Amino acid sequence: MEKARILVVEDESLLAEDIQERLRTLGYEVPAVAHSGEEALAGAALARPDLVLMDIRLKGEMDGIETARVLRERFSLPVIYLTGEADDATLERAKATEPLGYLLKPIEEKRLYSTIEIALYKHKMERRLRRIERWFATTIKSIGDAVMVTDTQGRITLMNPMAEKLTGWKSADAAGKPLTEVYQTVSAETRERIESLIAEALREGVVVGLSNRAVLVSRTGAETPIDDSAAPIRDIAGNITGVVLTFRDVSERQRAQQALQESEERFRLLVEGVQDYAIFMLDPAGHVTSWNAGAERLLGYRPDDILGAHLARFSTAPDVRRGKPDQNLELAKLQGRAEDEGWRVRKDGSRFQANVIITALRDDQGSLLGFAQVTRDITGLKQAEKQLRDSREQLRALAAYLQSVREEERTRIAREVHDELGQALTGLKMELAWLDKKFAEAGQFPALRFLRQKTREIPEVVDQIISTVRKIATELRPGVLDDLGLEAAIEWQIHDFQKRTGIKCEFASNLSDIALSQERATAVFRIFQETLTNIARHANASRVKIKLEASHGKLLLEVQDNGKGMTARDLSGAKSLGLLGMRERATMLDGEVTIVGHRGKGTTVGLRIPLVRPGATRET
């Protein structure tokens, strides 16, 4: 334990030395001895003692009382006065400095020790009390609630800033006034004056709070809805010494509660008004806690029948009906939301297809409160979707049939044009050759020479017609496609395209060992033809790269040009470019056509179709 440091202030040197020696004998430390008030102030500033023994009568401009006053104000030092005798006026001055004791000269050693110890203890307690008071005052001023303290007569002794703000009274003006004059409350419903809680707290000796909604009327007449309570203040013996009243402005809370109530009512009306959706709430275990009119209409249960029942009642899954956890609830717990489509059971046992959305509800701490489930009957929608799928399949089959018929017709026409018309023209050439021979045998008549000359010119025209007929026949149906396959047909088309347009083409393929059905080969070839036609008409390209390959069960065709590029705006008019037909052909074979263009950087057309029909291992 540290020794207490005591400053001795005594103008008689012998007595000062005696006191110093006694103090050291008693176990105290004497850091300085002063003989005047000025020396005492200097010594206190330097030594920072715990206690001062002060002679009341000091020589100089400052006596002991004045010195003690300065020491208390400047350093908060406790003082014990040393005195031989003093008149009443001097003693009154001494009391004003709040000394912690008096020692009469000559000083008894026991009296010296006891007085010092008591003074040190009292000073320690006073410092602790002042800290508590400062902490209490700071707390009272800082808290958001209004605080008022009264004595046992109901007179105000303390108000914090929030109480000043709500009541409109300054603490200095309200001090000593009856609480009922400063703190006036009325009932929010009846507008009648409410009895002060102070009287009840004093009378009952317990904490009391207002049960009815109260409105505080301030000094200026402003009204504030409040919550308040009063508690008795007791001393160490348990006696009531006053009452502390706390109250707070609940305007925001009431507005929030009102908004919440209105929101809940709107939500309730909305949920109840929805007839096409079953909306109900579940507890964390999956039991129904609320049930709307839509749920009653869709599932057939009245609220009295279903509240408290488990969700499994509507399920068709055997394991769920036997009590196993519902997977949708478990998924909603993990992910916050789960959606499912499947069969559900009504009260009468009938089944329907439903779309179910389950959302987990959690509080601010993340604890599971339950689930919200929305169920919608989609039986009609599923039937409509099936009908639409069937219609699409029928249309797709019809389109495929029409494409097949068209290709067959093109093949037939190409064959007839090539064979019949070609043979007829060849026969015509033979007849012209015979006629030319006859003209030669007839002699050298001038008229016959003219006819013979015309007869020799006609075969050239016939040759041109034959060439045109062959070209038309080839365009209708290239024989190389049927005879040598897709890869050879594309190479032939590339050669013809380069010859007609002057656009250089590069071709790469790995289809040499893969046989395609005639249907798929024809579709790919026609899409390729249309792509080259579009390039020739619109791309302004000088080079085209073509890639044909099979990968992972898919046939891939990619045609990339270096032309002006097709943008999104250009693609919006794709019908005029024949792209619609390309996409239709690909769709019929479960494939797709993609077109990617960048302004000034060319366009890439991609085709991807299965090598065989889905579900089949080989096509014929």
LUMBA-661892 format. One line per field, with one value per residue (C-alpha): x, y, z; residue number from 1. Coordinates in Angstrom, 2 decimals. Each point is the difference from the previous one (the first is absolute). Last residue first. Layout:
% residues N
X: [X_...]
Y: [Y_...]
Z: [Z_...]
seq: [NUM_...]
This chain:
% residues 620
X: [-31.72_0.81_1.93_-0.07_-3.34_-1.24_0.72_0.25_3.58_2.96_-1.65_-0.14_2.16_0.18_2.11_-0.02_2.90_-0.11_2.69_2.17_-1.28_-2.97_0.04_-2.25_-1.04_-2.62_-1.04_-1.99_-1.42_-0.60_-2.76_-0.22_-3.21_1.59_2.89_-2.34_-2.11_3.09_1.17_-3.48_-0.08_3.44_-1.22_1.45_-3.37_-0.91_3.16_-1.34_0.76_3.41_1.03_-0.85_2.02_2.99_1.05_3.63_1.58_1.77_2.73_-2.09_-0.39_-2.02_-0.15_-1.63_-0.06_-1.46_-0.57_0.63_2.88_1.71_-0.55_1.57_-0.61_1.96_-0.42_2.12_-1.12_2.09_-0.65_-3.25_-2.53_-2.41_-3.41_-0.66_2.94_0.04_-3.76_0.28_2.87_-2.18_-2.97_2.15_1.37_-3.53_-0.99_3.03_-0.67_-3.66_0.88_2.63_-2.41_-2.83_2.32_1.31_3.60_3.00_3.17_3.46_0.82_-1.73_3.17_-0.29_1.90_-0.84_1.53_-1.90_1.11_-2.80_0.12_-3.80_-0.99_3.16_0.44_-3.62_0.29_3.11_-1.65_-3.15_2.12_1.88_-3.34_-1.35_3.15_-0.37_-3.73_0.01_1.47_-3.00_-2.95_1.81_1.93_-3.31_-0.64_-3.77_-1.81_3.28_1.37_-3.10_0.15_3.67_-0.68_-2.78_2.27_2.73_-2.53_-1.33_3.53_0.64_-3.28_1.15_3.26_-1.96_-2.01_2.99_0.60_-3.64_0.23_2.98_-1.81_-3.02_2.17_1.80_-3.35_-1.17_3.19_-0.23_3.22_-1.15_-2.63_2.53_1.23_-3.55_-0.68_3.00_-1.12_-3.44_1.57_2.03_-3.14_-1.83_2.83_-0.03_-3.76_0.48_2.44_-2.61_-2.62_2.41_0.76_-3.67_-0.74_3.01_1.18_-3.36_-1.69_2.69_-0.03_-3.79_0.03_2.73_-1.80_-3.18_1.78_1.56_-3.40_-1.62_2.69_-0.30_-3.78_0.37_2.39_-2.43_-2.85_2.07_0.89_-3.60_-1.07_2.73_-0.98_-3.61_0.94_2.14_-2.86_-2.44_2.42_0.45_-3.79_-0.34_2.75_-1.71_-3.33_1.59_1.92_-1.79_2.06_1.52_1.70_1.76_1.40_2.30_0.88_1.82_3.50_2.64_2.17_0.57_-2.24_-2.81_-0.41_-2.75_0.82_-1.77_-1.89_-1.20_-2.31_-1.25_-2.76_-1.36_-3.29_-1.21_-3.41_-0.20_-2.96_2.31_2.23_3.24_3.07_1.92_3.20_1.86_2.56_1.59_2.22_1.12_2.34_2.82_0.55_-3.36_-1.80_1.74_-1.15_-3.54_0.06_1.41_-2.90_1.39_-1.20_-3.35_-1.67_-1.74_3.42_1.27_-3.10_0.29_-3.51_0.19_-2.95_-0.16_3.80_-0.29_-0.90_-3.30_-0.14_-2.63_-1.60_-3.60_-0.77_1.49_-2.38_1.61_-0.85_3.51_-0.59_-2.97_1.28_3.49_-1.41_-1.97_3.20_1.43_2.32_2.07_0.45_2.59_3.37_2.28_1.23_-3.63_-1.87_-1.84_-2.61_-0.71_-2.02_-0.09_-2.89_-2.30_2.25_-2.18_1.03_3.66_-0.59_-2.28_2.58_2.81_-1.99_-0.72_3.65_1.07_-2.54_1.15_3.63_-0.67_-1.81_2.82_2.56_-1.99_-0.34_3.72_0.84_-2.23_1.24_1.76_1.45_-0.65_1.94_-1.03_2.35_-1.61_1.24_1.59_-1.82_1.56_1.78_2.73_2.59_-2.21_-2.92_-1.12_-3.53_-0.65_-2.19_-0.90_-0.81_-0.94_-0.70_-2.14_1.11_-2.22_1.19_-1.72_3.06_0.69_-0.34_-3.08_1.07_-2.40_-0.65_-1.17_-1.42_1.94_2.39_2.86_0.72_3.17_-0.74_-0.35_-3.79_-0.68_3.18_-0.28_-3.71_0.58_2.80_-2.11_-1.99_-3.70_-1.04_-2.07_-2.82_0.50_-2.13_2.02_3.52_-0.33_1.53_3.42_1.45_3.58_1.05_-2.80_-0.68_3.68_-0.28_2.63_3.34_2.08_-2.20_1.53_3.60_-0.77_-1.46_-3.58_-1.39_-1.16_1.50_3.24_0.64_-0.56_2.50_2.52_-0.16_-2.13_0.84_-1.50_-3.68_-2.44_-2.18_0.10_2.25_2.57_-0.20_2.18_-0.73_1.45_-0.78_1.23_2.76_2.81_2.84_-1.00_-0.82_3.20_2.16_-1.63_0.43_3.62_0.67_-1.81_1.88_3.29_-1.00_-0.88_3.36_1.76_-2.06_0.74_3.73_-0.20_-1.91_2.59_2.92_-1.71_-0.75_3.59_1.36_-2.27_0.83_3.76_0.08_-2.30_2.29_3.02_-1.57_0.50_0.65_-1.83_-3.45_-0.57_-3.00_-1.53_-1.02_-0.07_-2.94_1.51_-3.11_0.57_3.29_-1.70_-2.54_2.84_1.73_-3.19_-0.53_3.44_2.85_2.24_2.93_-0.65_1.13_-2.50_-0.33_-0.24_-1.04_1.58_-2.12_3.10_-1.04_-3.28_1.01_3.50_-1.39_-2.48_2.66_2.28_-2.79_-0.66_3.67_0.71_1.14_1.88_2.65_-0.01_-2.20_-2.81_-2.16_2.91_-0.62_0.71_-0.47_-0.94_0.80_3.03_0.81_3.68_0.62_-3.35_-0.60_3.42_-0.60_-3.42_1.34_2.97_-2.43_-2.14_2.95_2.30_-0.09_1.25_0.41_-0.14_-1.15_-0.61_-2.20_0.86_-0.97_3.65_0.16_-2.98_1.50_3.22_-1.83_-2.16_3.10_1.75_-3.05_-0.18_3.64_-0.40_-3.09_-1.69_-1.74_-1.15_0.69_-0.62_-0.94_0.73_-1.82_2.29_-0.73_-1.43]
Y: [-44.51_1.41_-1.74_-0.01_1.80_1.84_3.42_-0.29_-0.51_2.32_2.52_3.55_3.13_2.75_3.14_3.17_2.36_3.60_2.49_2.44_3.40_-0.02_-3.22_-2.94_-3.18_-2.29_-3.24_-2.82_-2.77_-3.72_-2.43_-1.06_1.94_2.92_0.15_0.18_2.66_2.06_0.02_0.92_2.98_1.02_0.59_3.50_1.79_-1.92_1.24_3.51_0.13_-1.44_3.27_1.92_-2.46_0.63_-1.97_0.43_2.04_-2.99_-2.31_-3.16_-2.96_-3.12_-2.60_-3.41_-2.34_-3.50_-1.21_-3.35_1.31_1.65_-0.28_2.60_2.46_3.28_2.67_3.16_2.75_2.75_3.20_1.04_2.66_-1.78_0.57_-1.90_-2.39_-0.65_-0.59_-2.51_-1.76_-0.40_-1.21_-2.72_-1.09_-0.26_-2.06_-2.31_-0.51_-0.87_-2.39_-1.82_-0.34_-1.47_-2.20_-1.56_0.72_-2.30_0.84_-1.08_3.06_2.40_1.70_3.24_3.21_2.43_3.35_2.23_2.90_2.23_0.31_-0.10_-2.64_-2.12_0.21_-1.07_-2.90_-1.32_0.45_-1.85_-2.92_-0.15_0.11_-2.85_-2.07_0.39_-0.71_-3.30_-1.51_-1.09_1.76_3.27_-0.28_-0.02_3.60_0.46_3.04_1.81_-2.93_-0.19_3.74_-0.29_-2.97_1.90_3.02_-2.16_-1.67_3.41_1.19_-3.15_0.60_3.50_-1.42_-2.64_2.81_1.60_-2.93_0.06_3.71_-0.58_-2.89_2.23_2.67_-2.56_-1.47_3.35_0.43_-3.47_-1.91_-3.58_-2.04_-2.34_2.75_0.94_-3.63_-0.12_3.19_-1.54_-3.11_2.20_1.99_-3.22_-1.11_3.33_-0.33_-3.46_1.48_2.63_-2.65_-2.09_2.98_0.80_-3.58_-0.80_3.20_1.72_-3.22_-0.73_3.57_-0.06_-3.29_1.18_3.31_-1.95_-2.28_3.00_1.68_-3.16_-0.34_3.64_-0.39_-3.10_1.78_2.90_-2.40_-1.78_3.34_1.14_-3.24_0.31_3.60_-0.96_-2.76_2.44_2.51_-2.66_-1.03_3.63_0.45_-3.09_1.27_3.38_-1.62_-2.06_3.02_0.41_2.46_-0.49_2.75_-1.05_2.25_-1.79_0.08_2.15_-1.28_1.89_2.34_2.57_2.55_-2.57_-2.68_-0.99_-2.75_0.31_-2.86_0.27_-2.74_-0.38_-2.57_-2.86_-1.29_-3.06_-0.91_-1.53_2.09_2.07_0.83_-1.80_1.50_-1.00_1.72_3.23_1.25_3.20_0.48_3.14_0.98_-2.22_-2.39_0.17_0.22_-3.21_-1.80_1.23_-1.11_-3.40_-0.71_-1.90_-3.62_-0.54_-2.81_2.55_1.35_-3.49_-0.71_3.20_1.17_3.05_2.02_-1.58_0.18_3.71_-0.95_0.93_2.74_2.01_-2.32_-0.69_3.29_1.89_-1.80_-2.59_-0.42_0.37_2.72_1.84_-0.19_1.00_2.97_1.06_0.23_-2.37_0.73_-2.14_-3.20_-2.40_-0.35_-0.41_3.60_1.24_0.30_2.92_-0.20_1.37_-2.06_2.09_0.65_1.67_2.81_2.27_-1.58_0.56_3.61_0.71_-1.47_1.95_3.22_-0.74_-0.80_3.22_2.02_-1.63_0.60_3.64_0.47_-1.71_2.17_3.14_-1.10_-0.69_3.35_1.85_-1.97_2.88_-1.32_0.10_-0.58_1.13_-0.44_0.25_1.26_-0.92_-3.28_-1.77_-3.27_0.58_0.58_2.65_-0.67_1.63_-0.99_-0.87_1.76_-1.06_1.73_-0.71_3.12_1.63_3.63_3.10_3.57_2.45_2.21_-1.38_-3.50_-2.25_-3.64_-2.49_-3.34_-3.37_-1.94_-2.37_2.60_-1.51_-0.59_-1.11_-0.75_1.92_-0.06_3.54_1.64_-1.74_0.82_3.69_0.21_-1.64_3.22_-0.42_0.29_2.97_-1.00_0.11_-3.16_-2.01_1.48_0.39_3.17_0.82_3.02_0.04_3.50_0.97_-3.56_-0.38_2.66_2.72_-0.13_0.08_0.65_3.32_-1.23_-3.20_1.89_-0.90_-0.85_-3.39_-2.08_1.97_0.50_-3.71_-0.78_2.38_-1.75_1.22_-0.03_1.04_0.33_0.13_-3.08_0.32_-3.03_1.66_0.00_-1.24_0.49_-2.05_0.19_-3.00_0.28_-0.36_2.51_2.48_-2.72_-1.85_3.10_0.83_-3.57_-0.14_3.38_-1.11_-3.27_1.80_2.46_-2.90_-1.64_3.25_0.45_-3.58_0.51_3.33_-1.62_-2.78_2.44_2.16_-2.99_-1.18_3.48_0.53_-3.41_0.51_3.53_-0.94_-2.86_2.32_2.75_3.47_2.99_1.56_-0.96_-2.06_0.68_-2.16_-0.51_3.71_1.40_3.39_1.79_-1.60_1.91_3.34_-0.85_-1.01_3.31_1.92_-2.05_0.72_-2.43_-1.90_-2.33_-1.06_-2.54_-0.43_-3.21_0.58_-2.15_0.98_0.78_1.47_3.53_0.50_-1.96_1.48_3.51_-0.42_-1.53_2.98_2.40_-1.91_-0.29_3.70_1.62_3.32_-1.19_-1.86_-2.99_-0.53_-2.93_-2.45_-2.43_-3.75_-0.77_-3.38_-2.18_2.05_1.12_0.80_2.84_1.79_-0.65_1.42_3.18_0.53_-0.69_2.33_2.82_-0.73_0.13_-2.32_-3.00_-3.54_-2.38_-3.68_-1.26_-3.74_-1.76_-3.03_1.21_0.76_2.08_1.99_0.52_1.32_2.47_1.19_0.67_1.79_2.23_0.74_1.04_2.10_1.96_1.10_-3.29_-1.56_-3.76_-1.78_-3.67_-2.85_-3.22_-3.02_-2.48_-3.40]
Z: [-93.62_3.38_2.76_3.79_0.40_3.10_-1.48_-3.85_-1.13_-0.59_2.29_-1.41_0.42_-2.61_0.40_-2.09_0.70_-1.22_-0.93_1.89_-1.24_2.41_1.95_-0.86_1.74_-1.53_1.66_-1.59_2.15_-0.02_0.85_-3.69_-0.64_1.81_-2.48_-3.01_1.69_0.89_-3.61_-1.23_2.36_-1.18_-3.53_-0.06_0.10_3.14_1.72_0.36_3.72_-0.87_-1.61_3.15_2.09_-2.27_-3.11_-1.03_-2.79_-1.52_1.27_-0.25_2.38_-0.77_2.77_-0.34_2.99_0.02_3.55_1.70_2.04_-2.99_-3.75_-2.27_-2.82_-0.07_-2.66_-0.17_-2.38_-1.58_-1.94_1.70_-1.00_2.38_-1.61_-3.22_-0.27_3.75_0.04_-2.86_1.80_3.10_-2.04_-1.62_3.39_1.42_-3.06_0.46_3.69_-0.66_-2.87_2.06_2.92_-2.09_-2.09_3.21_0.78_-0.42_1.88_-1.17_-2.15_2.40_1.31_-1.99_-0.79_-2.81_-0.94_-2.46_-2.22_-1.29_-3.83_-0.09_-2.60_-0.06_3.78_0.55_-2.49_1.76_3.42_-1.19_-1.26_3.32_1.84_-2.13_0.62_3.77_-0.08_-1.89_-3.19_-2.12_1.63_0.68_-3.30_-1.87_0.95_0.32_-1.37_-0.50_-2.01_-2.19_-0.68_-0.94_-2.26_-1.74_-0.46_-1.55_-2.33_-1.05_-0.76_-2.04_-1.90_-0.88_-1.33_-1.91_-1.78_-1.72_-2.45_-1.15_-0.65_-2.34_-1.76_-0.53_-1.66_-2.15_-1.05_-1.31_-2.07_-1.58_0.47_0.03_1.77_1.67_2.35_0.96_0.81_2.33_1.80_0.45_1.54_2.44_0.85_0.77_2.27_1.84_0.47_1.47_2.51_0.86_0.55_2.08_2.23_0.36_0.99_2.13_1.64_0.25_1.07_2.59_1.35_0.17_1.92_2.35_0.63_0.66_2.43_1.72_0.25_1.31_2.66_1.00_0.13_2.17_2.33_0.23_0.75_2.66_1.57_-0.15_1.68_2.59_0.61_0.42_2.45_1.95_0.05_1.14_2.72_1.07_0.10_2.17_2.28_0.27_0.79_2.79_1.29_3.34_2.05_3.46_2.01_3.19_2.73_2.44_3.69_2.55_-0.72_2.02_-2.07_2.74_-1.73_-0.19_-2.68_-2.43_-2.53_-3.35_-1.66_-3.61_-1.33_-3.59_0.04_-2.06_1.32_1.83_1.32_3.46_1.21_2.23_-2.94_-0.88_-1.69_-3.14_-1.01_-0.58_2.49_1.22_3.05_1.79_2.83_-1.28_2.90_1.77_-3.36_-1.09_3.16_-0.52_-3.63_0.95_2.37_2.97_0.34_1.73_-1.93_-2.25_-0.91_-0.90_-2.10_-2.11_-0.90_2.28_1.29_3.49_0.25_0.86_3.56_1.64_2.66_-1.86_-2.58_0.92_1.77_-2.98_-2.39_-2.25_-3.70_-1.41_-2.60_1.51_3.58_-1.09_-1.91_3.08_2.05_2.61_2.94_2.41_-2.04_1.42_-1.77_3.03_-0.18_0.07_-3.28_-1.62_-2.73_-3.45_-2.46_-3.15_-2.39_2.54_1.24_2.13_3.28_-0.78_-1.03_2.98_2.36_-1.68_0.25_3.67_0.69_-1.71_1.98_3.24_-0.89_-0.89_3.32_1.87_-1.77_0.76_3.62_0.21_-1.56_2.45_3.02_1.78_3.24_3.73_3.20_3.48_2.97_3.45_3.34_3.31_0.65_2.99_-0.66_2.58_-2.71_-1.59_-2.31_-3.26_-1.06_-3.66_-2.58_-3.55_-3.26_-3.63_-2.02_-2.67_-0.40_0.12_-0.41_2.35_0.53_3.49_-1.39_-0.02_0.25_-1.57_1.66_-1.31_2.92_2.24_1.33_1.97_3.68_1.78_3.64_3.28_-0.20_1.22_-1.27_-3.38_-0.13_0.76_-2.57_-2.73_-0.31_-0.60_-3.63_-1.18_-2.36_-3.79_-0.23_-2.55_0.18_3.78_1.37_1.44_1.80_1.27_1.05_2.39_1.15_0.85_2.67_-0.46_1.83_-3.17_-3.06_-1.01_0.41_-1.90_-2.93_-0.80_-3.46_1.27_-2.82_-0.41_3.70_0.63_-2.79_1.62_3.42_2.88_3.70_3.35_-0.87_2.90_0.59_3.80_0.34_-2.23_-3.77_-2.88_-3.71_-2.86_-3.76_-1.94_-2.62_2.48_-0.07_2.73_2.51_-0.84_0.37_3.33_1.25_-1.09_1.63_3.17_0.06_-0.44_2.76_2.29_-0.63_0.75_3.16_1.10_-0.42_1.82_2.87_0.21_-0.01_2.64_2.23_-0.28_0.75_3.03_1.40_-0.35_1.47_2.90_0.84_-0.16_2.10_-1.45_2.23_-1.70_-1.06_-3.12_-2.26_-2.72_-3.62_-0.80_-2.01_-1.01_1.36_3.39_0.34_-0.55_2.68_2.33_-0.55_0.83_3.14_1.39_-0.22_2.37_-0.36_-3.57_-2.52_-2.84_-1.97_-3.78_-2.96_-3.33_-3.07_-1.69_-1.03_1.83_3.12_0.13_-0.48_2.89_2.23_-0.62_0.89_3.23_0.89_-0.29_-3.25_-0.01_2.47_3.28_0.36_2.48_-1.04_-0.02_-2.83_-0.05_-3.72_-1.47_-3.04_-1.06_-3.58_0.78_-2.47_-0.16_3.71_0.92_-2.03_1.55_3.50_-0.52_-0.88_3.04_2.33_1.99_-2.33_0.63_-2.94_-1.09_3.40_-0.35_2.53_2.10_3.47_0.77_-3.16_1.18_3.43_-1.50_-2.24_2.89_2.11_-2.88_-0.54_3.78_0.01_-3.15_1.07_-3.28_-0.51_-3.34_-0.05_-3.33_0.45_-2.40_0.92_-0.18_-2.75_0.94]
seq: [620_619_618_617_616_615_614_613_612_611_610_609_608_607_606_605_604_603_602_601_600_599_598_597_596_595_594_593_592_591_590_589_588_587_586_585_584_583_582_581_580_579_578_577_576_575_574_573_572_571_570_569_568_567_566_565_564_563_562_561_560_559_558_557_556_555_554_553_552_551_550_549_548_547_546_545_544_543_542_541_540_539_538_537_536_535_534_533_532_531_530_529_528_527_526_525_524_523_522_521_520_519_518_517_516_515_514_513_512_511_510_509_508_507_506_505_504_503_502_501_500_499_498_497_496_495_494_493_492_491_490_489_488_487_486_485_484_483_482_481_480_479_478_477_476_475_474_473_472_471_470_469_468_467_466_465_464_463_462_461_460_459_458_457_456_455_454_453_452_451_450_449_448_447_446_445_444_443_442_441_440_439_438_437_436_435_434_433_432_431_430_429_428_427_426_425_424_423_422_421_420_419_418_417_416_415_414_413_412_411_410_409_408_407_406_405_404_403_402_401_400_399_398_397_396_395_394_393_392_391_390_389_388_387_386_385_384_383_382_381_380_379_378_377_376_375_374_373_372_371_370_369_368_367_366_365_364_363_362_361_360_359_358_357_356_355_354_353_352_351_350_349_348_347_346_345_344_343_342_341_340_339_338_337_336_335_334_333_332_331_330_329_328_327_326_325_324_323_322_321_320_319_318_317_316_315_314_313_312_311_310_309_308_307_306_305_304_303_302_301_300_299_298_297_296_295_294_293_292_291_290_289_288_287_286_285_284_283_282_281_280_279_278_277_276_275_274_273_272_271_270_269_268_267_266_265_264_263_262_261_260_259_258_257_256_255_254_253_252_251_250_249_248_247_246_245_244_243_242_241_240_239_238_237_236_235_234_233_232_231_230_229_228_227_226_225_224_223_222_221_220_219_218_217_216_215_214_213_212_211_210_209_208_207_206_205_204_203_202_201_200_199_198_197_196_195_194_193_192_191_190_189_188_187_186_185_184_183_182_181_180_179_178_177_176_175_174_173_172_171_170_169_168_167_166_165_164_163_162_161_160_159_158_157_156_155_154_153_152_151_150_149_148_147_146_145_144_143_142_141_140_139_138_137_136_135_134_133_132_131_130_129_128_127_126_125_124_123_122_121_120_119_118_117_116_115_114_113_112_111_110_109_108_107_106_105_104_103_102_101_100_99_98_97_96_95_94_93_92_91_90_89_88_87_86_85_84_83_82_81_80_79_78_77_76_75_74_73_72_71_70_69_68_67_66_65_64_63_62_61_60_59_58_57_56_55_54_53_52_51_50_49_48_47_46_45_44_43_42_41_40_39_38_37_36_35_34_33_32_31_30_29_28_27_26_25_24_23_22_21_20_19_18_17_16_15_14_13_12_11_10_9_8_7_6_5_4_3_2_1]
